[in-house]
Amino acid sequence: MTSTEIQSHSIPKLANVEHWREVEKSFPPLKNDLLLRAAKGEETERAPVWVMRQAGRYLPEFLEVRKSHSFFECCQTPSIASALTLQPIDRYSLLDASIIFCDILVVPQAMGMTVLMEPSKGPVLPQPLLSPSDLDRLNKNVDVQKELGYLFEAITLTRKGLNGRVPLIGFCGAPWTLMAYMCEGGGSKTFERSKSWLYKYPEEAKQLLRRIADVCAELLVGQVLAGAQMLQVFDSWAGELTPYQYKEFALPPLIHISHKVKSILKSLDHPGVAITLFAKGANAPSTLRLISDPNVTGYDTLGLDWTVDPIEVREYVGKKVNLQGNFDPTVLYGGKEGIEKEIQRASTNWKKAGGGWIANLGHGITPNVKPEDMGWFLECVHKYSKRD
Ligand SMILES: Cc1c2[nH]c(c1CCC(=O)O)Cc1[nH]c(c(CCC(=O)O)c1C)Cc1[nH]c(c(CCC(=O)O)c1C)Cc1[nH]c(c(C)c1CCC(=O)O)C2
């Protein structure tokens, strides 16, 4: 990438070598690097553990904050986002990572779409993209610093609040998953609006995916320069696509993101960070093989949902990629004994599979989990993921 290209991306305030070095210098040293070591492929002494949606509605202290602040107000107010990120870290000393409190849908917002979070429905986008003429409604040049600078501020604040206890993960949604929300207008069972774009308007769908990817890449760079120590891209609706569609539509913009992030960081003399791809449901062996070579995709770790066996996955993909996951989220409803038995069984399996392993659930923690069961789950992972 040339220097003019670097100057032309929209995060000038952060895209400055001196600036990020100053920010980095202001952070306390990291005391627990287990996650970062596992993300480099090390078979660590035990698996680092964190949980998707660990700052969420199962925590009474989270619900307390939500009583007086709307969901997006929480995301957009750095002091609140930072306080929510720290809640699970303060409660559970056994967590090995924090993830910044925000949402994948801030990208469609930055692109000009209205996104509401409705208590009983989840996300609602009242003006979905129904055909290519609707693309004109999206902002052409998204100023990521201006639209999403609150997230960068929240990250810098959180690094200070963490005081080096654990690393901080930044994230974004994958282009396909974001496109699905933008075309459906919210969640969907059939994905008929978003998937029909792939059949009716394949070229325009690719253009849309690429535009989303460009915003995502700058959002990730901004998060790293503000202090994120690892990144994750959430492709929650990957499993809705055929293996062909995944390869044709979803993967190219994902590769564009990882390459763009790496090349901007390199141009800023930044050492770079590990990136995880969580492609939920993308479990066809051919897809797993396709997304498991970091030299091709730029993703160092693959997040797995709970429907696959890590030993089988290792057979398909070898050890060049690290794996993350994949405990069944409903194990947290299994009671103390049930949790212990399953974590012991699954951890034995994971250790047999070998390679870098970051323990996590196979999807987000759900609202009815009892906080003490989450604590017990973490104790069990610490105990049973130990390598002899
Ligand atoms: C698909 C998706 C979204 N958001 C996200 C994804 C990808 C992961 C996944 O598949 O679950 C990612 C996300 N959303 C949230 C985080 C915060 C960090 C964390 O602790 O993991 C992260 C990483 C907070 C949140 N995002 C949301 C909540 C709960 C809403 C609330 O507080 O009212 C939280 C804590 C809302 C949200 N946001 C989204 C949905 C579908 C919902 C409603 C879901 C529900 O009702 O459980 C979109």
The ligand as an SDF file (V2000), in Angstrom:
LIG
                    3D

 48 52  0  0  0  0  0  0  0  0999 V2000
  -25.1810  -11.3800   15.6500 C   0  0  0  0  0  0  0  0  0  0  0  0
  -24.5120  -10.4460   16.6150 C   0  0  0  0  0  0  0  0  0  0  0  0
  -25.0510   -9.2320   17.1300 C   0  0  0  0  0  0  0  0  0  0  0  0
  -24.1060   -8.6910   17.9890 N   0  0  0  0  0  0  0  0  0  0  0  0
  -23.0170   -9.5120   18.0520 C   0  0  0  0  0  0  0  0  0  0  0  0
  -23.2330  -10.5910   17.1610 C   0  0  0  0  0  0  0  0  0  0  0  0
  -22.2350  -11.6710   16.8670 C   0  0  0  0  0  0  0  0  0  0  0  0
  -22.2260  -12.7260   17.9100 C   0  0  0  0  0  0  0  0  0  0  0  0
  -23.4450  -13.5930   17.9450 C   0  0  0  0  0  0  0  0  0  0  0  0
  -23.7160  -14.2840   16.9420 O   0  0  0  0  0  0  0  0  0  0  0  0
  -24.1030  -13.6050   18.9860 O   0  0  0  0  0  0  0  0  0  0  0  0
  -21.7790   -9.3080   18.7920 C   0  0  0  0  0  0  0  0  0  0  0  0
  -21.8270   -8.7350   20.1380 C   0  0  0  0  0  0  0  0  0  0  0  0
  -22.9090   -8.1610   20.7850 N   0  0  0  0  0  0  0  0  0  0  0  0
  -22.5030   -7.7540   22.0240 C   0  0  0  0  0  0  0  0  0  0  0  0
  -21.1110   -8.0100   22.1530 C   0  0  0  0  0  0  0  0  0  0  0  0
  -20.3380   -7.4830   23.3400 C   0  0  0  0  0  0  0  0  0  0  0  0
  -19.1640   -8.1200   23.8050 C   0  0  0  0  0  0  0  0  0  0  0  0
  -19.3580   -9.4480   24.5200 C   0  0  0  0  0  0  0  0  0  0  0  0
  -19.4810   -9.4410   25.7530 O   0  0  0  0  0  0  0  0  0  0  0  0
  -19.2860  -10.4840   23.8250 O   0  0  0  0  0  0  0  0  0  0  0  0
  -20.7080   -8.6690   20.9990 C   0  0  0  0  0  0  0  0  0  0  0  0
  -19.3410   -9.2340   20.6600 C   0  0  0  0  0  0  0  0  0  0  0  0
  -23.3400   -7.1180   23.0440 C   0  0  0  0  0  0  0  0  0  0  0  0
  -24.8050   -7.3260   22.9880 C   0  0  0  0  0  0  0  0  0  0  0  0
  -25.5950   -7.2340   21.8790 N   0  0  0  0  0  0  0  0  0  0  0  0
  -26.8880   -7.3970   22.2370 C   0  0  0  0  0  0  0  0  0  0  0  0
  -26.9760   -7.6310   23.6450 C   0  0  0  0  0  0  0  0  0  0  0  0
  -28.2550   -7.8350   24.4510 C   0  0  0  0  0  0  0  0  0  0  0  0
  -29.1960   -6.7250   24.2710 C   0  0  0  0  0  0  0  0  0  0  0  0
  -29.5780   -5.8970   25.4790 C   0  0  0  0  0  0  0  0  0  0  0  0
  -28.7720   -5.5990   26.3770 O   0  0  0  0  0  0  0  0  0  0  0  0
  -30.7230   -5.4690   25.4790 O   0  0  0  0  0  0  0  0  0  0  0  0
  -25.6630   -7.5700   24.1150 C   0  0  0  0  0  0  0  0  0  0  0  0
  -25.2120   -7.6940   25.5320 C   0  0  0  0  0  0  0  0  0  0  0  0
  -28.0530   -7.2950   21.3000 C   0  0  0  0  0  0  0  0  0  0  0  0
  -27.9360   -7.9790   20.0180 C   0  0  0  0  0  0  0  0  0  0  0  0
  -27.0150   -7.7180   19.0460 N   0  0  0  0  0  0  0  0  0  0  0  0
  -27.2090   -8.5800   18.0050 C   0  0  0  0  0  0  0  0  0  0  0  0
  -28.3090   -9.4120   18.3070 C   0  0  0  0  0  0  0  0  0  0  0  0
  -28.8410  -10.5300   17.4300 C   0  0  0  0  0  0  0  0  0  0  0  0
  -28.7930   -9.0050   19.5520 C   0  0  0  0  0  0  0  0  0  0  0  0
  -29.9940   -9.5080   20.2840 C   0  0  0  0  0  0  0  0  0  0  0  0
  -29.6580  -10.8190   20.8310 C   0  0  0  0  0  0  0  0  0  0  0  0
  -30.3670  -11.1140   22.1000 C   0  0  0  0  0  0  0  0  0  0  0  0
  -31.4360  -10.5330   22.3480 O   0  0  0  0  0  0  0  0  0  0  0  0
  -29.7890  -11.9310   22.8050 O   0  0  0  0  0  0  0  0  0  0  0  0
  -26.3600   -8.6280   16.7980 C   0  0  0  0  0  0  0  0  0  0  0  0
  1  2  1  0
  2  3  2  0
  2  6  1  0
  3  4  1  0
  3 48  1  0
  4  5  1  0
  5  6  2  0
  5 12  1  0
  6  7  1  0
  7  8  1  0
  8  9  1  0
  9 10  2  0
  9 11  1  0
 12 13  1  0
 13 14  1  0
 13 22  2  0
 14 15  1  0
 15 16  2  0
 15 24  1  0
 16 17  1  0
 16 22  1  0
 17 18  1  0
 18 19  1  0
 19 20  2  0
 19 21  1  0
 22 23  1  0
 24 25  1  0
 25 26  1  0
 25 34  2  0
 26 27  1  0
 27 28  2  0
 27 36  1  0
 28 29  1  0
 28 34  1  0
 29 30  1  0
 30 31  1  0
 31 32  2  0
 31 33  1  0
 34 35  1  0
 36 37  1  0
 37 38  1  0
 37 42  2  0
 38 39  1  0
 39 40  2  0
 39 48  1  0
 40 41  1  0
 40 42  1  0
 42 43  1  0
 43 44  1  0
 44 45  1  0
 45 46  2  0
 45 47  1  0
M  END
$$$$
